[in-house]
Amino acid sequence: MRRQKRDISQRAYNRGYQQGYQGRSDENCPFQTDSGRAHEWTKGWREGRDDLQNGIKI
């Protein structure tokens, strides 16, 4: 049985989180700035950056 694909916005969030946690710039967002996926990516990036700065391990 195949796994269902995750929601597109959830995948964008996860990618942003990984980039933020790795200390990369938010300018690396691969989505158009006015799209919903860009918003989710940026939200994930911010949380990843916060976790990095607070020393939270993933």
N, C-alpha and C positions, 0 to 999 in steps of 0.2 A: 504494500500500500504506500502510495506517495504521500509525502508531507505536504500540507497546504502551504502556499506561499504566504509569507507575512504581509501585512498591510504595507503598502508603498510608503506611507508617511512614517510608519514604525521603522522601516529600513533606513529612511533618510535620517531619522533621529539617531539610530544606532551608529550610522556612519559618522555623523557629526560628533557624537559622544566620543568615539574612538579618536577622531582627529583632535578634539579638545584635550583629551586625556594624554595624548602623545605630545602636547605642547605646540601643536601646529597653529598657524594663523587662521583666523576666521575668513580671511580673503580666499581660502582654498575651497570655498563652497562651490560644488559642481552644478548647482541649480540656478536658474534665473532668479534675480533678487526679489521679484514680486510674486513668486509662486508659493503655494502652500508647502511644497516640499522644502523650499529654501527656509521657510519659517521653522519647520520641524528640525531641519539640519542645524540651524542656528541655536535652537532651544537645546538640542543634544550637545552641541559644541560648548555652550555656556555651562551646562551641568558637568560635562567632562572636565572642563578647565577648573571649575570649582572643586571637583573631587581631587584633581591633581594638586591644586594649591593647598587643600586641606589634608593631604597625605592619605587619602582613602585608597585602599588597594582594591583592584577589581579581579 
